[in-house]
């Protein structure tokens, strides 16, 4: 029986197995999708190992809080997964060996991969500890933020965490902006202002104004508060007698380029290559 690209595509969607595995299973099952799917399910650990090498750019941000400590983790998976993080370890490699009851995190992850047939991994984690209020906020399962304050209360900390999740500031204030970033922006603004043809003293004021605007845009305290843009976050904190000690923001897939594949085209190319090889042999 001829194995078509659409058959391979359907089996991939049903099982999540690789293209070559799907085609091989279909050939061995003489085109029977159900039999091929059953054969792939029986592959168990082999399927999990093969899928574990793929980049998983989907997933969720998980936040666990306990008094003066909050853990934020990005769990990368191709289906939603909820992994309980009971360890204070933030290094993903060390976390894999941490205990989860009778199993390590890695052993539990491998079992879950076998069960759901999807790649699951803890990509990163961070911990915020504070003697003051800690607030956190998640936007769906895609974005999460944790904020630690000195002064204020948990309600304010949660509002600031909501702002961090929504607006994504680079740092708390100007002191956290890398010098190379400021130098780059100043260079760009200088070149732009020079084209105006205005006197040097006016150009310098223009550059200073643009730098100040840039800092307000990227720093937490300079940004208009997301729930009331008539005041900045800095003004809100000052009115409450509070300051931000630290914050962490995770967004699923940051820094990952997820490869977009057209599996039908991929299969057709493989079939065409196989036909070409057959023609060459004959």
Helices and strands as residue ranges (DSSP letters): H 5-15, H 19-28, H 33-41, H 45-51, E 59-66, E 69-77, H 92-96, E 99-100, E 103-104, H 105-116, E 120-129, E 134-139, E 143-150, H 154-167, G 174-176, H 179-194, H 200-218, E 224-225, E 228-232, H 233-239, E 243-251, H 263-281
